[in-house]
Amino acid sequence: MNPYIQPNLVTSALLTIDTQNDFSLPGAPAEIPGTSEVLPVMGHLLEQCRAHGIPVIHVIRIYERDGSNADLCRKEMIEAGAAIAAPGTWGADLADAIKPPHAEELRFEALLGGEIQAIGEREWVLYKSRWGAFYNTQLEDFLKERGIDTLIFTGCNFPNCPRTSMYEASERDFKAIMVEDAISGVYEKGKEEIRNIGISIYDSAFLIKDMNQAFAQSQDLPARR
């Protein structure tokens, strides 16, 4: 593989995108088809990442009830009373399948203010106001301060937020992995286009195998922060 885009799993972080109850669960107000089906895969992959000490960042949406922070395409719907991922609600919370054990409750006001909230050991939540995880957030600095150069992408609705976030990661010279069976809404043309900008595409089983090998070979690396 081209060394400039080859992932470094021992200096990686995993991102979950918008995997919240209102988007993920059957019958939810803004259910994204296929998301509930990838939750078990995400959960298993997250367990492996936690076992290796790989940092995890859960990137979420929060919509103020008046629609003031909503995307233009959703503003009218929120203003009309659709309560989707509203602050303090169960729907805005992370799906149980991806939460760390004994997760801290989300502090919605702090998240809306730009705080990156720790909810477990090496595990954080970040609010984004638009499709991309890097848009108007501290994510880039947060990752670089921790020596992270590779991002593993999972989550909800590939055509929108995961895809945009991968493009943003590429623009900032992060190496990136798309876990195709841990993201809802994946389609073949999208995979081709993502591959063309240097994103590596894995299935979860192959990624876990590579992850185990990489960490087995790196026992002498300095401890991760």
KAVEN-V108583 format. One record per residue. RES is the residue in one small letter. BURIAL is I if it has 24 or more other C-alpha atoms within 12 Angstrom, else O. Layout:
((RES & BURIAL) (RES & BURIAL))
This chain:
((m & O) (n & O) (p & O) (y & O) (i & I) (q & O) (p & I) (n & I) (l & I) (v & I) (t & I) (s & I) (a & I) (l & I) (l & I) (t & I) (i & I) (d & I) (t & I) (q & I) (n & I) (d & I) (f & I) (s & I) (l & I) (p & O) (g & O) (a & O) (p & I) (a & I) (e & I) (i & I) (p & I) (g & I) (t & I) (s & I) (e & I) (v & I) (l & I) (p & I) (v & I) (m & I) (g & I) (h & I) (l & I) (l & I) (e & I) (q & I) (c & I) (r & I) (a & O) (h & I) (g & I) (i & I) (p & I) (v & I) (i & I) (h & I) (v & I) (i & I) (r & I) (i & I) (y & I) (e & I) (r & I) (d & O) (g & I) (s & O) (n & I) (a & I) (d & O) (l & O) (c & O) (r & I) (k & O) (e & O) (m & O) (i & I) (e & O) (a & O) (g & O) (a & O) (a & I) (i & I) (a & I) (a & I) (p & I) (g & O) (t & O) (w & I) (g & I) (a & I) (d & I) (l & I) (a & I) (d & O) (a & I) (i & I) (k & I) (p & I) (p & O) (h & O) (a & O) (e & O) (e & I) (l & I) (r & I) (f & I) (e & O) (a & O) (l & I) (l & I) (g & O) (g & I) (e & O) (i & I) (q & I) (a & I) (i & I) (g & O) (e & I) (r & I) (e & I) (w & I) (v & I) (l & I) (y & I) (k & I) (s & I) (r & I) (w & I) (g & I) (a & I) (f & I) (y & I) (n & O) (t & I) (q & I) (l & I) (e & I) (d & O) (f & I) (l & I) (k & O) (e & O) (r & O) (g & I) (i & I) (d & I) (t & I) (l & I) (i & I) (f & I) (t & I) (g & I) (c & I) (n & I) (f & I) (p & I) (n & I) (c & I) (p & I) (r & I) (t & I) (s & I) (m & I) (y & I) (e & I) (a & I) (s & I) (e & O) (r & O) (d & O) (f & I) (k & I) (a & I) (i & I) (m & I) (v & I) (e & I) (d & I) (a & I) (i & I) (s & I) (g & I) (v & I) (y & O) (e & O) (k & O) (g & I) (k & I) (e & O) (e & O) (i & I) (r & I) (n & O) (i & I) (g & I) (i & I) (s & I) (i & I) (y & I) (d & I) (s & I) (a & O) (f & O) (l & I) (i & I) (k & O) (d & O) (m & I) (n & O) (q & O) (a & O) (f & I) (a & O) (q & O) (s & O) (q & O) (d & O) (l & O) (p & O) (a & O) (r & O) (r & O))
